Amino acid sequence: MSILDYFRSNKKTNTAVTAKERLQIIVAHQRGERDAPDYFPKMKQEIIEVIRKYVHISEDQVSVQLDQNDDKLSVLELNVTLPDGK
């Protein structure tokens, strides 16, 4: 095996496959939001505003999910990526 074979073996990623994977992620995300209550987006925004009073964060650093079990039990999951305390 020569050095040229090493560089030739790299295959370019198929853009159709990449587009399909991204579309699947978007559809899964929208499916999760479909079952959320009407007040959920406003509540998420208010939670972000409260956190911003104490720490400078962007919206992509906050993930809020609402999970519902078969027992009619709702669980609000909040994940915040906080900046270093430096």
C-alpha positions as CSV (number, residue, x, y, z in Angstrom):
1,M,0.0,0.0,0.0
2,S,1.4,3.3,-1.0
3,I,0.8,6.7,0.4
4,L,-1.4,7.6,-2.6
5,D,-3.7,4.7,-1.9
6,Y,-4.2,6.0,1.6
7,F,-5.5,9.3,0.3
8,R,-7.6,7.7,-2.4
9,S,-9.4,5.4,0.0
10,N,-11.2,8.4,1.6
11,K,-14.7,8.4,0.4
12,K,-16.7,11.5,0.2
13,T,-19.8,11.5,2.3
14,N,-23.0,11.1,0.4
15,T,-25.0,14.3,0.7
16,A,-28.3,12.5,0.3
17,V,-27.5,10.3,3.3
18,T,-26.5,13.4,5.3
19,A,-29.7,15.2,4.3
20,K,-31.8,12.1,5.2
21,E,-30.2,11.9,8.7
22,R,-30.8,15.6,9.3
23,L,-34.4,15.3,8.2
24,Q,-34.9,12.4,10.6
25,I,-33.6,14.4,13.5
26,I,-35.9,17.3,12.6
27,V,-39.0,15.0,12.3
28,A,-38.2,13.3,15.7
29,H,-37.8,16.7,17.3
30,Q,-41.1,18.0,16.0
31,R,-42.9,14.8,17.0
32,G,-41.7,15.4,20.6
33,E,-43.1,18.9,20.5
34,R,-46.4,17.9,19.1
35,D,-47.6,16.3,22.3
36,A,-46.4,19.2,24.5
37,P,-49.0,21.5,26.0
38,D,-49.7,25.0,24.6
39,Y,-48.0,26.8,27.4
40,F,-44.7,24.8,27.0
41,P,-42.8,27.3,24.6
42,K,-43.6,30.3,26.9
43,M,-42.6,28.3,30.0
44,K,-39.3,27.4,28.4
45,Q,-38.6,31.0,27.5
46,E,-39.4,32.2,31.0
47,I,-37.1,29.5,32.5
48,I,-34.3,30.8,30.2
49,E,-34.9,34.4,31.2
50,V,-34.7,33.5,34.9
51,I,-31.4,31.6,34.4
52,R,-30.1,34.7,32.4
53,K,-30.6,36.8,35.5
54,Y,-27.7,35.0,37.1
55,V,-25.6,33.5,34.3
56,H,-25.0,34.6,30.7
57,I,-26.2,31.7,28.5
58,S,-27.6,31.3,25.0
59,E,-30.8,29.5,24.2
60,D,-28.9,26.5,22.7
61,Q,-27.3,25.9,26.1
62,V,-30.8,25.0,27.6
63,S,-32.7,21.9,26.8
64,V,-36.2,21.5,28.1
65,Q,-38.2,18.3,27.5
66,L,-41.6,17.1,28.7
67,D,-41.9,13.3,29.1
68,Q,-45.2,11.6,29.7
69,N,-45.5,8.1,31.1
70,D,-48.4,5.7,30.7
71,D,-49.5,6.5,34.2
72,K,-50.5,10.0,33.2
73,L,-47.4,11.3,35.0
74,S,-45.5,14.2,33.3
75,V,-41.9,14.8,33.9
76,L,-40.2,18.1,33.1
77,E,-36.5,17.6,32.2
78,L,-34.3,20.7,32.2
79,N,-30.6,20.5,31.1
80,V,-28.5,23.6,31.3
81,T,-24.9,23.9,30.1
82,L,-23.4,26.5,32.4
83,P,-20.2,28.4,31.5
84,D,-17.0,27.9,33.5
85,G,-16.9,29.9,36.7
86,K,-13.7,31.7,35.7
